[in-house]
Amino acid sequence: MVTQDRGNRLPIAAWEAESLRLTAFPIPAAPVEDVGWWESLMGEPPEVEVVRRREGGKRMEGAFEHGRLVIQTSPSRIDLLTILSPEQEATSGFLKIGKFEQILGRFDEVMNRWLTLDSCPDIQRIAFGAVLLSPVDSKVSGYRQLAAYLPSVTIDPEHSTDLFYQINHPRESATGIPDLKINRLSKWSVAQLSTVGLVVEPTRISYHDVPQSYLACRLELDINTAAERREPLPRETVSNVWQELLNLGREIVIDGEQS
């Protein structure tokens, strides 16, 4: 039976973050010069620093909350993102870096600090990205949960598989910057994780399936200023644009697909 329960949306506290990201595209004439960004943001040198001289880029990495913070630069793009720590163990299925609202607050503090550095280049486009998860106990319950967020989609939870829904509802920016359009891209699915056991014997290594799998509603966000606008964002308003992207992301997490 097809059921569409539109009122059964989760509280924002139920969503956990797998990753968060700020992506900035400098104007072509602006050189990307890292002059101590990591030290300015974190107060100490990075744990890992890799210089890619041929590509003209760099990657810096270190501990951040329950995961890792990465600053990755190239001549045309800068990414600041949180990722999982390699040593993290899956104690309850999917790996997460923390509750979305909690980790976002700390991430936002660091991103705002970077955006206001004198060495931050002039930015043509900026984006907020996130991958969020909320565990469910079955595919059917996951599809029912997604139905609450997707009013334009008719979902048959009992007889459907491989649901993947992507939508962009662009919106004019409320910051007052002329001709600034913001893309609100969201991707919805139910993800499944199955565990595999490893058995090491004196003469061979074998694998066996463990009768355990985990499911979660998965939401991927990419909230970004549109590529059509070529002028740099005014430096005094970049932080306001960033806050608008975050607020639009929260809006989708709370209310789902909106026009």
Backbone bond lengths (Angstrom), bond angles and torsions (degrees), N, CA, C in turn:
res aa  C-N    CA-C-N  psi(-1)  N-CA   C-N-CA  omega(-1)  CA-C   N-CA-C  phi
1 M - - - 1.455 - - 1.525 109.27 -
2 V 1.332 115.89 138.97 1.444 120.75 178.72 1.518 109.51 -83.35
3 T 1.333 117.48 122.28 1.457 121.14 -179.33 1.524 108.97 -126.05
4 Q 1.315 116.49 136.19 1.453 122.11 179.87 1.531 108.40 -129.17
5 D 1.317 117.24 88.90 1.454 122.24 178.15 1.524 108.70 -92.56
6 R 1.326 116.40 98.40 1.460 120.80 -173.28 1.523 112.40 -79.72
7 G 1.334 118.24 -13.37 1.447 119.03 -175.16 1.509 114.37 -97.30
8 N 1.321 117.73 4.63 1.460 120.97 -172.34 1.522 111.86 -99.15
9 R 1.329 117.32 39.97 1.455 119.71 178.98 1.527 110.50 -77.04
10 L 1.313 115.32 150.89 1.456 121.36 -177.15 1.518 110.84 -80.79
11 P 1.329 117.88 152.42 1.470 118.57 169.02 1.523 108.87 -66.96
12 I 1.324 116.06 152.15 1.458 119.38 -177.37 1.523 111.14 -60.15
13 A 1.331 117.73 -25.94 1.464 121.78 -179.89 1.524 112.53 -67.31
14 A 1.334 117.42 -15.44 1.463 120.18 -179.66 1.524 112.68 -80.13
15 W 1.325 117.60 -12.13 1.464 121.21 -177.59 1.528 110.13 -92.87
16 E 1.321 115.68 134.89 1.459 122.15 177.39 1.526 109.52 -115.70
17 A 1.317 115.77 151.83 1.466 120.91 -173.94 1.519 111.06 -98.11
18 E 1.318 115.19 132.36 1.463 121.52 168.94 1.529 110.01 -91.52
19 S 1.333 116.16 -34.28 1.468 120.94 177.45 1.521 109.71 -161.28
20 L 1.339 115.40 154.38 1.461 123.41 173.24 1.522 107.25 -132.53
21 R 1.335 116.38 152.47 1.467 118.25 -173.81 1.524 110.69 -151.68
22 L 1.332 115.29 138.15 1.459 122.69 162.58 1.515 106.80 -113.38
23 T 1.322 116.69 127.48 1.461 121.53 174.86 1.520 108.36 -119.67
24 A 1.321 116.21 130.40 1.456 121.86 178.16 1.515 109.28 -123.06
25 F 1.323 115.54 136.33 1.462 122.12 175.82 1.531 107.90 -111.16
26 P 1.332 117.54 104.94 1.470 119.56 179.81 1.529 110.95 -65.55
27 I 1.320 115.65 157.16 1.462 118.34 173.86 1.531 107.65 -64.67
28 P 1.334 118.27 148.32 1.474 120.52 -174.78 1.523 113.96 -54.33
29 A 1.315 117.87 -31.02 1.464 120.03 -176.98 1.527 113.01 -84.27
30 A 1.346 117.29 -5.74 1.459 120.12 -175.79 1.527 109.90 -92.57
31 P 1.329 118.14 115.63 1.466 118.87 177.71 1.522 110.64 -69.36
32 V 1.327 115.57 140.84 1.457 120.95 177.10 1.520 107.51 -91.56
33 E 1.303 115.76 102.61 1.460 120.81 -177.47 1.527 108.76 -122.75
34 D 1.327 115.66 109.17 1.456 120.52 175.44 1.524 108.56 -78.67
35 V 1.312 115.72 108.69 1.469 119.69 178.94 1.533 107.63 -112.65
36 G 1.317 113.99 70.83 1.454 118.98 177.36 1.507 114.85 76.53
37 W 1.345 117.45 33.23 1.466 119.83 -179.40 1.524 111.81 -58.48
38 W 1.320 116.79 -47.20 1.463 118.76 -175.18 1.532 110.42 -61.14
39 E 1.306 116.92 -46.95 1.457 120.23 179.95 1.519 111.18 -62.29
40 S 1.327 117.32 -37.80 1.466 120.78 179.27 1.525 111.29 -65.93
41 L 1.320 117.07 -35.88 1.462 120.89 -176.41 1.520 113.11 -85.72
42 M 1.329 117.15 -38.47 1.459 121.02 -170.65 1.533 113.41 -110.18
43 G 1.336 117.85 -11.74 1.443 120.54 177.28 1.512 115.66 78.23
44 E 1.322 117.70 11.23 1.459 122.82 178.99 1.519 109.08 -160.88
45 P 1.342 118.70 163.56 1.469 120.14 179.10 1.527 111.07 -66.55
46 P 1.346 117.64 156.83 1.466 119.97 175.91 1.519 111.52 -69.25
47 E 1.326 116.14 154.03 1.462 120.48 176.13 1.524 111.18 -71.45
48 V 1.326 115.80 -33.94 1.470 121.90 -178.57 1.523 108.19 -131.22
49 E 1.327 116.72 134.75 1.460 121.52 175.18 1.521 108.82 -140.44
50 V 1.321 116.22 122.03 1.462 122.54 -178.92 1.525 108.04 -123.89
51 V 1.318 116.59 123.13 1.465 122.08 178.87 1.520 108.45 -102.20
52 R 1.320 116.05 125.39 1.468 121.64 176.89 1.529 107.70 -105.43
53 R 1.308 115.77 88.90 1.460 120.12 -172.66 1.529 112.17 -66.68
54 R 1.317 116.95 -37.42 1.464 119.14 -178.35 1.520 110.82 -64.65
55 E 1.346 117.69 -41.51 1.456 120.48 -179.42 1.524 112.37 -86.14
56 G 1.326 116.40 -11.77 1.458 119.64 -178.19 1.504 113.16 73.96
57 G 1.343 117.02 35.24 1.451 120.26 -177.63 1.512 112.77 -131.74
58 K 1.315 115.20 177.39 1.455 121.83 -178.73 1.525 109.06 -151.48
59 R 1.349 115.40 150.77 1.460 121.95 175.41 1.522 108.60 -131.12
60 M 1.322 116.39 125.67 1.458 122.64 176.79 1.526 108.68 -122.13
61 E 1.327 115.86 145.34 1.461 119.31 -171.65 1.526 110.07 -150.62
62 G 1.334 116.14 145.95 1.456 121.03 176.39 1.510 110.88 -168.28
63 A 1.323 116.24 172.96 1.462 121.77 -177.88 1.526 110.50 -64.66
64 F 1.343 114.66 142.49 1.467 121.14 179.00 1.518 108.21 -152.69
65 E 1.335 116.85 115.19 1.455 121.86 -177.33 1.533 109.48 51.48
66 H 1.366 117.44 -123.07 1.457 120.33 179.67 1.530 112.58 -98.61
67 G 1.312 117.41 14.58 1.456 120.85 179.55 1.515 110.80 -141.98
68 R 1.333 115.89 -139.27 1.463 122.35 -178.32 1.522 108.71 -131.32
69 L 1.331 115.15 147.05 1.449 121.14 171.27 1.521 108.01 -106.00
70 V 1.333 116.23 135.65 1.460 122.46 -179.95 1.519 108.50 -124.73
71 I 1.316 116.44 133.37 1.464 122.33 168.31 1.524 106.75 -115.77
72 Q 1.323 115.48 119.19 1.467 120.87 -174.97 1.521 108.58 -126.61
73 T 1.330 116.40 124.52 1.454 119.79 -176.43 1.523 111.05 -120.87
74 S 1.327 114.50 149.92 1.458 123.09 169.79 1.513 105.83 -144.96
75 P 1.337 118.74 170.22 1.466 118.84 -178.19 1.522 114.39 -58.53
76 S 1.335 118.28 -25.33 1.463 119.75 -174.41 1.522 114.18 -116.70
77 R 1.338 117.80 0.09 1.473 118.49 -173.90 1.523 109.84 -157.63
78 I 1.338 115.17 143.30 1.459 121.96 175.34 1.520 108.01 -128.37
79 D 1.319 116.65 128.13 1.460 122.04 177.22 1.518 109.48 -118.78
80 L 1.319 116.15 131.07 1.453 122.79 169.50 1.521 105.98 -120.33
81 L 1.304 117.54 118.04 1.457 119.91 -171.61 1.514 112.76 -146.19
82 T 1.306 114.73 155.17 1.455 121.79 171.49 1.518 108.62 -98.51
83 I 1.327 115.92 141.40 1.457 121.15 177.19 1.524 108.29 -136.64
84 L 1.321 115.92 170.82 1.458 121.81 178.09 1.527 110.29 -73.75
85 S 1.311 116.15 148.53 1.460 120.53 173.47 1.522 109.99 -77.93
86 P 1.333 118.79 139.10 1.471 120.26 -179.87 1.525 112.95 -58.05
87 E 1.336 116.90 -30.35 1.460 119.35 -176.10 1.524 113.12 -84.38
88 Q 1.342 117.37 -3.04 1.456 118.82 179.74 1.526 110.33 -64.70
89 E 1.327 115.40 141.85 1.454 121.48 179.06 1.526 109.47 -113.20
90 A 1.317 115.37 143.69 1.461 120.60 178.77 1.524 109.19 -82.03
91 T 1.335 116.04 94.05 1.462 119.41 179.98 1.521 111.76 -87.74
92 S 1.320 116.71 -19.10 1.469 119.31 -179.93 1.514 110.10 -142.97
93 G 1.336 116.13 43.76 1.456 120.06 176.92 1.507 112.49 95.45
94 F 1.335 116.88 -118.25 1.460 122.13 -174.56 1.534 110.84 -65.69
95 L 1.316 114.34 142.92 1.453 120.41 176.47 1.529 109.89 -82.29
96 K 1.330 115.87 135.03 1.460 121.16 179.72 1.524 109.44 -135.57
97 I 1.317 115.71 157.36 1.463 119.60 177.85 1.524 111.82 -99.24
98 G 1.334 117.78 -3.63 1.456 120.42 177.06 1.512 111.84 144.73
99 K 1.335 115.07 173.95 1.456 120.99 175.55 1.526 109.59 -61.26
100 F 1.310 116.28 136.42 1.464 121.61 -174.07 1.523 112.01 -54.36
101 E 1.319 118.21 -52.26 1.457 120.84 -176.17 1.523 112.03 -63.65
102 Q 1.319 117.00 -37.77 1.458 120.25 -177.99 1.526 111.93 -70.52
103 I 1.324 116.98 -49.24 1.458 120.21 -177.76 1.529 110.56 -70.07
104 L 1.340 116.88 -30.45 1.467 120.01 179.57 1.521 110.75 -65.58
105 G 1.343 117.74 -37.83 1.453 119.94 179.38 1.520 112.08 -61.40
106 R 1.319 116.64 -45.21 1.473 120.74 178.78 1.524 110.77 -67.80
107 F 1.325 117.04 -41.97 1.467 121.85 178.71 1.526 110.07 -60.90
108 D 1.315 116.83 -43.32 1.459 121.70 -179.02 1.527 110.82 -61.82
109 E 1.328 117.60 -39.49 1.467 120.85 178.16 1.533 110.91 -56.96
110 V 1.336 115.77 -47.59 1.462 120.27 -177.41 1.527 110.52 -68.91
111 M 1.326 117.67 -40.07 1.458 120.32 -179.15 1.525 111.43 -65.70
112 N 1.321 117.09 -40.89 1.458 119.50 177.76 1.519 111.28 -64.11
113 R 1.316 116.44 -35.72 1.456 120.22 177.66 1.531 110.23 -62.76
114 W 1.351 116.12 -41.66 1.468 119.64 -179.97 1.524 111.04 -67.26
115 L 1.327 116.60 -42.66 1.466 120.15 -177.15 1.529 112.40 -64.34
116 T 1.320 117.75 -22.83 1.459 120.40 -178.45 1.530 113.14 -100.51
117 L 1.337 117.11 2.41 1.469 119.43 174.91 1.530 110.01 -67.14
118 D 1.334 116.37 143.57 1.463 120.05 176.28 1.526 111.20 -61.85
119 S 1.327 116.65 -28.77 1.469 121.18 -178.20 1.522 113.41 -84.04
120 C 1.331 117.43 -4.82 1.475 118.98 176.18 1.524 108.52 -66.97
121 P 1.337 118.33 128.03 1.471 119.59 -176.21 1.520 112.07 -71.74
122 D 1.332 116.14 164.55 1.459 120.67 172.82 1.529 108.52 -64.54
123 I 1.323 115.73 131.63 1.465 121.29 -171.25 1.526 109.95 -109.78
124 Q 1.325 114.76 131.84 1.466 121.16 177.62 1.520 111.69 -91.09
125 R 1.332 116.24 -39.74 1.471 121.83 178.26 1.524 108.85 -137.97
126 I 1.334 115.14 151.94 1.457 120.40 177.41 1.528 108.47 -142.04
127 A 1.332 116.03 148.90 1.464 120.43 -176.84 1.522 110.40 -141.75
128 F 1.323 114.57 147.81 1.458 122.38 170.30 1.519 107.93 -114.36
129 G 1.325 116.35 125.24 1.455 120.94 178.30 1.515 110.83 -123.19
130 A 1.328 116.36 151.26 1.464 121.28 178.19 1.516 109.27 -156.33
131 V 1.328 115.61 147.91 1.462 122.54 169.16 1.519 106.43 -120.84
132 L 1.347 115.73 120.11 1.455 121.73 -173.76 1.521 110.34 -122.37
133 L 1.337 115.28 150.48 1.455 122.07 -177.63 1.516 109.88 -135.12
134 S 1.329 115.33 145.47 1.462 121.16 171.52 1.530 107.55 -139.37
135 P 1.350 118.19 112.90 1.469 120.98 -174.51 1.519 113.00 -61.01
136 V 1.330 115.08 144.12 1.466 122.60 173.10 1.529 107.87 -131.95
137 D 1.341 116.33 163.40 1.466 119.01 -175.46 1.522 113.87 -94.19
138 S 1.355 117.34 -7.40 1.463 119.59 177.94 1.515 109.26 -162.33
139 K 1.337 115.78 162.76 1.464 120.48 176.43 1.521 110.65 -61.55
140 V 1.321 116.67 -41.14 1.466 120.84 -179.09 1.529 110.77 -60.90
141 S 1.330 116.41 -47.05 1.469 118.38 179.48 1.529 110.76 -66.56
142 G 1.337 117.30 -32.45 1.458 120.06 176.37 1.513 112.09 -64.58
143 Y 1.326 117.22 -44.03 1.457 120.43 178.52 1.530 111.32 -66.26
144 R 1.317 116.38 -37.23 1.460 119.13 176.07 1.525 110.80 -63.65
145 Q 1.325 115.39 -38.02 1.453 118.68 178.38 1.525 111.26 -65.69
146 L 1.337 116.91 -43.17 1.463 119.71 179.46 1.524 111.51 -63.42
147 A 1.334 117.08 -33.26 1.460 119.93 -179.44 1.525 111.57 -58.97
148 A 1.338 116.70 -29.63 1.459 119.54 179.71 1.522 111.84 -68.87
149 Y 1.334 117.31 -21.23 1.462 121.74 -177.32 1.530 112.89 -99.68
150 L 1.315 117.81 -12.84 1.470 121.26 -170.90 1.524 110.61 -122.36
151 P 1.324 118.55 78.46 1.465 121.38 -175.09 1.528 114.09 -64.66
152 S 1.320 118.73 -22.92 1.467 119.93 -178.14 1.528 112.81 -89.92
153 V 1.334 117.37 0.13 1.457 121.29 -177.02 1.519 109.69 -114.82
154 T 1.332 116.48 130.45 1.459 121.40 174.19 1.525 108.36 -95.36
155 I 1.312 116.10 116.96 1.457 121.78 -175.22 1.519 109.93 -112.87
156 D 1.308 115.80 131.16 1.463 122.36 173.64 1.529 107.03 -103.25
157 P 1.334 118.37 93.67 1.467 120.02 -171.33 1.523 113.96 -61.34
158 E 1.326 117.33 -37.25 1.466 120.33 -174.72 1.521 113.44 -75.06
159 H 1.339 117.68 -24.43 1.460 119.46 -172.01 1.531 112.72 -124.06
160 S 1.316 117.64 20.68 1.462 120.99 -179.14 1.522 110.25 -117.87
161 T 1.332 115.25 152.16 1.465 121.45 172.95 1.522 108.25 -141.19
162 D 1.325 116.29 163.55 1.465 123.45 171.79 1.521 113.44 56.62
163 L 1.313 116.54 39.23 1.459 120.21 177.76 1.528 110.52 -71.74
164 F 1.320 115.46 127.07 1.457 122.18 172.59 1.515 107.01 -142.52
165 Y 1.331 116.45 120.26 1.460 120.91 -175.75 1.520 109.45 -126.09
166 Q 1.332 115.93 129.27 1.463 122.24 -179.38 1.518 108.93 -128.39
167 I 1.328 116.22 135.21 1.462 120.14 -179.11 1.522 109.18 -147.84
168 N 1.335 115.44 146.36 1.459 121.78 173.27 1.517 108.20 -125.90
169 H 1.318 116.73 122.35 1.456 121.78 173.93 1.529 108.13 -115.17
170 P 1.337 118.43 90.30 1.465 119.97 -179.33 1.530 111.31 -62.74
171 R 1.328 114.45 154.11 1.460 120.03 -179.59 1.527 108.04 -146.61
172 E 1.325 116.21 143.86 1.456 120.18 174.66 1.524 108.93 -69.29
173 S 1.330 115.71 139.92 1.450 120.07 -179.85 1.526 110.90 -66.12
174 A 1.332 115.21 143.11 1.462 121.06 177.93 1.524 111.67 -93.11
175 T 1.345 117.87 7.18 1.464 120.55 -177.61 1.523 112.81 -79.77
176 G 1.321 117.82 -12.01 1.453 120.79 -177.98 1.519 113.85 90.25
177 I 1.330 118.50 -0.43 1.463 121.30 176.69 1.530 108.44 -73.58
178 P 1.327 118.92 124.65 1.463 120.58 -176.21 1.528 112.13 -61.55
179 D 1.338 114.65 139.92 1.466 122.79 172.42 1.533 112.60 58.25
180 L 1.300 117.78 31.33 1.462 120.52 178.38 1.525 108.93 -101.98
181 K 1.323 114.28 109.16 1.463 120.78 178.80 1.524 109.15 -104.08
182 I 1.316 116.92 142.31 1.458 122.20 -178.92 1.525 109.69 -116.67
183 N 1.322 115.04 124.50 1.462 120.75 174.63 1.527 109.30 -82.29
184 R 1.338 115.69 133.13 1.465 121.21 178.18 1.535 107.56 -116.64
185 L 1.305 115.28 83.04 1.456 121.21 -176.43 1.521 109.89 -92.79
186 S 1.331 115.75 128.39 1.461 120.35 176.14 1.524 109.53 -133.66
187 K 1.335 114.69 143.14 1.459 121.73 179.66 1.533 107.96 -126.36
188 W 1.331 116.70 127.74 1.453 122.72 -172.78 1.532 110.45 -120.74
189 S 1.312 116.30 137.46 1.467 120.27 177.77 1.525 108.59 -163.61
190 V 1.337 115.40 172.74 1.465 122.06 169.80 1.519 106.57 -112.37
191 A 1.311 116.29 116.56 1.461 121.77 -177.90 1.524 110.09 -94.37
192 Q 1.326 115.92 146.36 1.464 121.51 178.23 1.517 109.77 -126.01
193 L 1.323 115.22 135.00 1.462 122.39 177.49 1.518 108.34 -122.03
194 S 1.334 116.44 122.67 1.462 121.83 176.72 1.516 108.71 -111.09
195 T 1.311 116.85 135.24 1.455 121.33 -179.48 1.520 110.16 -88.98
196 V 1.325 115.23 148.51 1.458 122.43 178.79 1.521 108.37 -126.41
197 G 1.321 116.37 132.59 1.454 121.06 179.80 1.518 111.62 -90.55
198 L 1.313 115.74 145.60 1.460 122.26 178.38 1.520 108.55 -115.09
199 V 1.331 115.72 124.32 1.456 121.52 179.26 1.523 108.57 -114.09
200 V 1.334 117.01 121.12 1.460 122.03 179.85 1.522 108.80 -105.55
201 E 1.326 115.63 119.19 1.455 122.07 178.75 1.535 108.85 -117.43
202 P 1.316 118.39 164.84 1.470 120.05 -177.34 1.520 114.19 -54.64
203 T 1.314 117.76 -33.76 1.466 120.05 -174.25 1.519 114.16 -112.30
204 R 1.315 118.24 -5.38 1.469 118.60 -177.27 1.522 110.95 -162.40
205 I 1.322 113.05 162.86 1.458 121.64 173.20 1.515 107.26 -118.14
206 S 1.311 117.50 127.81 1.452 121.09 -179.02 1.516 110.07 -129.56
207 Y 1.329 114.95 158.89 1.450 121.29 179.79 1.522 108.57 -117.85
208 H 1.297 115.97 148.29 1.449 118.98 173.29 1.517 109.04 -144.06
209 D 1.322 115.41 144.79 1.455 120.51 -179.55 1.521 109.84 -72.75
210 V 1.331 114.61 133.32 1.452 120.55 173.84 1.523 106.63 -95.27
211 P 1.308 118.10 131.03 1.468 119.71 -176.87 1.524 111.85 -71.10
212 Q 1.333 114.86 62.96 1.451 119.83 -179.04 1.519 108.99 -148.06
213 S 1.309 116.46 127.77 1.456 120.76 175.65 1.522 108.49 -139.35
214 Y 1.314 114.28 156.33 1.458 120.87 -177.52 1.518 108.44 -125.76
215 L 1.323 116.22 143.58 1.456 121.79 178.92 1.519 109.55 -129.17
216 A 1.317 115.93 150.86 1.455 120.91 179.15 1.521 109.73 -155.73
217 C 1.330 115.81 143.62 1.460 118.86 166.32 1.525 107.46 -67.21
218 R 1.320 115.93 133.54 1.467 121.10 -177.33 1.513 109.67 -119.96
219 L 1.319 116.38 128.92 1.459 122.48 178.45 1.517 108.51 -125.29
220 E 1.313 115.72 123.54 1.460 121.59 175.73 1.526 108.75 -111.42
221 L 1.320 116.64 125.70 1.461 122.36 -178.73 1.524 110.77 -110.42
222 D 1.318 116.45 140.90 1.467 122.64 169.60 1.524 106.22 -140.69
223 I 1.325 115.84 93.71 1.463 121.83 -178.66 1.522 106.72 -102.45
224 N 1.331 117.53 115.87 1.464 119.32 -169.57 1.521 111.94 -145.32
225 T 1.315 114.87 152.04 1.460 119.42 173.07 1.524 108.34 -74.96
226 A 1.320 115.74 140.27 1.461 121.59 -170.67 1.520 112.09 -66.91
227 A 1.341 114.55 148.32 1.469 120.95 -175.83 1.522 112.52 -73.21
228 E 1.345 117.86 -17.43 1.450 119.46 -175.70 1.527 112.32 -66.16
229 R 1.321 116.87 -27.46 1.462 120.03 -178.17 1.525 109.17 -83.10
230 R 1.313 117.04 121.72 1.460 122.16 -173.72 1.525 113.34 -99.77
231 E 1.318 118.21 -16.65 1.459 120.04 -177.53 1.530 109.98 -73.26
232 P 1.330 116.69 149.10 1.463 118.41 175.70 1.525 110.96 -66.97
233 L 1.310 116.10 148.11 1.454 120.40 174.70 1.528 108.25 -70.21
234 P 1.319 118.39 134.64 1.470 119.42 178.53 1.531 110.34 -56.31
235 R 1.315 116.68 130.22 1.465 120.65 -174.66 1.531 111.99 -56.57
236 E 1.336 116.54 -36.20 1.462 118.90 -176.58 1.530 112.95 -73.59
237 T 1.338 117.24 -9.91 1.464 119.61 -179.00 1.526 113.15 -115.89
238 V 1.335 118.72 0.08 1.467 120.12 -177.03 1.524 110.90 -59.66
239 S 1.329 117.11 -42.46 1.469 119.35 178.89 1.520 111.75 -62.70
240 N 1.342 117.02 -35.45 1.463 120.09 177.25 1.520 111.31 -66.33
241 V 1.329 116.24 -39.10 1.470 119.56 176.93 1.520 110.04 -64.06
242 W 1.325 117.01 -43.85 1.462 121.01 178.24 1.533 110.44 -58.31
243 Q 1.323 117.37 -44.69 1.466 120.19 178.85 1.524 111.05 -63.01
244 E 1.324 116.85 -36.07 1.463 119.69 177.94 1.533 110.51 -64.80
245 L 1.330 117.08 -40.83 1.465 120.01 177.87 1.526 110.49 -61.77
246 L 1.326 117.12 -43.73 1.459 120.27 178.79 1.532 110.89 -62.18
247 N 1.312 116.60 -44.15 1.463 119.91 -178.65 1.525 111.68 -64.23
248 L 1.329 116.51 -38.46 1.462 119.51 177.49 1.527 110.60 -67.53
249 G 1.342 117.08 -35.92 1.453 119.74 175.10 1.516 111.50 -63.35
250 R 1.339 117.32 -46.48 1.470 120.82 177.21 1.523 110.71 -58.94
251 E 1.323 116.60 -39.86 1.454 121.18 -179.60 1.522 111.22 -58.67
252 I 1.319 116.91 -43.22 1.463 120.45 178.42 1.517 111.16 -66.20
253 V 1.341 116.96 -41.59 1.461 120.32 179.24 1.525 110.98 -61.46
254 I 1.317 117.40 -36.48 1.462 121.28 -177.40 1.519 111.62 -81.35
255 D 1.351 116.63 -47.16 1.460 120.79 -169.60 1.520 114.73 -107.25
256 G 1.321 117.98 -12.67 1.456 120.30 -179.64 1.517 112.61 81.74
257 E 1.317 115.65 -156.25 1.457 122.39 -177.84 1.516 110.27 -63.42
258 Q 1.320 116.61 128.80 1.449 122.48 177.15 1.518 109.53 -139.19
259 S 1.322 115.16 148.67 1.470 118.95 177.40 1.510 109.41 -84.75
